Amino acid sequence: MARPRGWPSRRAGRTVRTMEPSRAGSRRETLLLASLALFTGFFVAANFLGNKLWEFTLFGLAPKHLGLDGETFVATAGILAFPLTFVLTDIVNEYFGRRIVRTFTWLAIAVNLVLQPVVVASAAAPTVSFTPGLDSETAHHAYEIAFGATWTITIASLVAFAVAQFVDVAVFSWLRRRTGGKMIWLRAQGSTVVSQLLDTLLVIYLAFYVLPALAGDAHMDAGAAGRIALTNYVYKFALAVVLTPLLYFARGLVVAWLGKAEAAQLASEAHPEDPR
């Protein structure tokens, strides 16, 4: 069996220590693992925060100004965490390539599924409240609402995420080839705009129309689901634009961590199909 580099081995009766990993390689590994941890953490957090809704306007812009119903946009609290996966997807794709993004996606989905029984069990466990003015029954009911996502929402969220991620990396890589590796803002925004349109349509229609209808449960009509999906996509599109400076900040951190030459080399290795 092959030994990791840096482990001692025996040859001809003497101990030989193999070559230690290079400093650059070690920093690459740290960057990869940190990206995986953040990506998975933000995705899981977004799913578990998704049951809380809040309303807002975009600097005074309301749905009615766009020909939609409502005085305010309504979103889940998960949107505070989920958009950060956009930035991480683009950074990981830029420096590690499509295969690694796909691996990250499956790992994040797997972690979410593994945690589902834990969350369900914790929500079902009896609640004791020592908070003055809050009885145990009320606390238990609030916990169930906060963490008791329905099976339709869970399935829809994971399916939509997987499809959107695979489309995102394909569009990102295509735009990178077309621009010769320049204008990261264009490939980042272009891939996000396309992938999040699919994500929004899939998650809304699957969770509130298709899956409940197949199960014989009460469900929205197709028109209402479409209006909600359009409203959700508007604020996702706006966030994609707002997060552009964060994308450049994240890329700056990568360059500062690896060094300019090493970062350029890593991106080149991740995209061998780039025009030379």
C-alpha positions, 0 to 999 in steps of 0.5 A: 500500500502506498504511504502518504508523503512524509511517512517513514518507510524501510528500504534495504534494512534502513529507514528512509523518510520520503519527501515532505509536501511542498509549502505550495502544495500544503497551502493548496490543500488548506485552501481546498479544505477551508473552501469545502468546510465553508461551502458545506456549512453555508449550504446546510445553514441555509436549509435549516434556516429556510423555515423562517420567512421575512419581508423586505424591499430592495432600496424601496423597490417592491414587487408591485414596481415590477408588475408583481403582486405584493408590497414587499418581497418575502424570502426565507432566512436561508437567503442570508447564508445561501448566496455565499455558496454562489461566491464559493462555487465560483472561487472553487471552480476558478481554482480547482475546476468543475470536478471539484465543484461537483464533488463539493455539491455531492458532499454538501447534499450528503451532509444535509441528508445525514443531519436530517434524522438528527434534526427530526429527532431533536425536534421530536424530543420533549422540550423543557423551558426555564425561560420566564414567560415561556412555557415548555409547550410553546417552546416545543411548538416553536422549535418544531416550526423552526426545524420541522421542514416538510419532506417536499421542501427538503427533496425539492431543495436538494434536487434544485441545488444539484441541478443548479450547481451542475449548470453553474459550473458548465456555464462558468467554464464556457464563459471562461473559455470564451473570455480567455480567463478574463473578466471573472465578474462576467462568468460569475454573474452569467453562471449565477443568473442562469443556474439560479433561475433553474434553482428557483423554478425547480425548488418552488414548483417541486416543493409547492406544486409537483410533489404535493400534487403527486402525493395527493396533498393540498398544493398551490396552483401553477400560476401562484407558484410561478409568481412566487418563483419570479419574485424569489428570482428577482432578489437572487438576481439582485444579490448576485450583483451586490455580491460581486465585490465579495467575489473579488475580495475572496479572489484577493484572499486566495492570491494573498494566501497562495501568491500571485504566480501559484494562484495563476498556476492553480487556475491554469491547471484547473482549466486546461481547455483555456486558450493559450 
